[in-house]
Amino acid sequence: MRRMGDVEAHIPAIRYLLSVDPGDPAFAAMEAVARRRKIFDAVRALILRGARLRPLVLVVEDLHWIDTSS
């Protein structure tokens, strides 16, 4: 993510999503709703930045189970 550029601020959220220590105690301590929003923002930023670097193909399995916030 650091080599991609423009997504460094989202590293703690992606690390938390992958069940790795986020490296930021404030991120782990924040409210679940706020943390979820930051994770969605991080995934979105990662996808958009990746698409700017090269074409991406995203496969969403079980899309019919997705909730409205996703």
C-alpha positions in Angstrom: 0.0 0.0 0.0 2.9 2.3 0.7 4.3 1.8 -2.8 0.9 2.5 -4.3 0.8 5.9 -2.8 -2.2 8.0 -1.7 -3.5 5.2 0.5 -1.1 5.3 3.4 -3.7 6.8 5.7 -5.9 3.7 5.3 -3.3 1.2 6.4 -4.6 0.8 9.9 -8.1 0.0 8.7 -6.9 -2.6 6.2 -4.6 -4.2 8.8 -7.6 -4.4 11.2 -9.7 -5.9 8.5 -7.1 -8.6 8.0 -7.0 -9.3 11.8 -3.5 -7.8 12.1 -2.5 -5.3 14.8 -3.6 -2.0 13.2 -0.5 -0.2 14.5 -2.7 2.6 15.8 -4.3 2.1 19.2 -6.9 4.8 18.5 -8.2 2.8 15.6 -8.7 -0.3 17.7 -10.4 1.7 20.4 -12.9 3.6 18.3 -16.6 2.8 18.2 -17.6 -0.1 16.0 -19.8 2.0 13.7 -17.0 4.5 13.1 -14.5 1.7 12.6 -16.7 0.0 10.0 -17.1 3.2 8.1 -13.3 3.7 8.0 -12.9 0.1 6.8 -15.3 0.7 3.9 -13.5 4.0 3.1 -10.2 2.2 3.1 -11.3 -0.6 0.8 -12.9 1.9 -1.5 -9.7 4.0 -1.6 -7.6 0.9 -2.2 -9.8 -0.3 -5.1 -9.9 3.2 -6.7 -6.1 3.7 -6.4 -5.4 0.2 -7.8 -7.7 0.9 -10.7 -5.8 4.1 -11.5 -2.6 2.1 -11.6 -3.9 -0.8 -13.8 -7.2 -2.4 -14.8 -8.9 -4.4 -12.0 -11.4 -7.1 -12.1 -13.5 -7.5 -8.9 -15.5 -10.6 -8.3 -18.2 -10.2 -5.6 -19.5 -13.6 -4.5 -23.0 -13.9 -2.9 -23.9 -10.4 -3.8 -27.5 -11.1 -2.9 -26.5 -11.1 0.8 -25.0 -7.6 0.7 -26.5 -5.1 3.1 -27.6 -1.5 2.2 -24.6 0.1 3.7 -22.2 -1.9 1.5 
